[in-house]
């Protein structure tokens, strides 16, 4: 585990984000690493966690959501897109909550974005690609991402706000 955590620390970008390999791209990677750090017991006071959180906060959109597209494979600014997307907003708020930010106003704004953008059928609309096949060749749209990641974020937020555990716990 020490080697894996060391690797994650080395891979942190200068702006505080982490590049993700399967979802689009830095929001996904930053969420993933913040959750891994949380599961490993690394607290919000850790410098890498603070930098990751600061980066997520810096790319939150005015509507309360987050969005990024595949142009980051062409050196576009990390975490920036023309619109917020449900899956990436969920990744961002899940990452912030994993870093101990369940009570942060940015998380509440992200949750508001998810609740306001939810359609009458209970789902969310998300047209942009949200995953990579081969960078700069073809991209994927996993249709389930727009359903289960927002639901996961909303459930996690609800549970944390009700006073359930503030750390991820695993039971087998």
C-alpha positions, 0 to 999 in steps of 0.5 A: 500500500505504501508503494501505491500511495507513493505512486499516487502522490508522484502522479499528482499534476502541478494544478492539484488534479490527477489524470484518470485513465478510463473516465474523462479525465482529471475530474474522474482521476481526482475523484478516484484518488481522493476516494483511495486516500480516504480508504487508506486513512489519509486525512483532509489535512494531507497536502496532496488531499488539500491540493486535490480539493482546491483543484476541484473547487477551482473548476466548479461551474457557475451552475454548481456542476462540473464538466470536462471533455476529451480535449484534455487529451489535446492539452485543453485546460483540466476540468473545463468544458462548455457544460456541466454533466451529471456523471462528472458532477457526481464524481466531483462531489464524491471526491470532495465528500471522501476528502471530508467535505460533506458540509462544504458549500461546493458540495451542496451546490453540486447536489443542487445541480444534480437535483435540479437537472434530474428529469421527471423519469428519475434520470439525467440527460448527458450527451457528451462522451464520458470515457475513452476508447483510444485517446484522440481516436474514439471515445465512449458514452457509457449510458449508465454513468448518467444514472448510477454515479449521480444516484451514488453521490446523492445517497452518499450525501444523504447518508453523511448529512444524516450523521452516518460515518464520515469515512468509507468503511468496508465489510466482507 
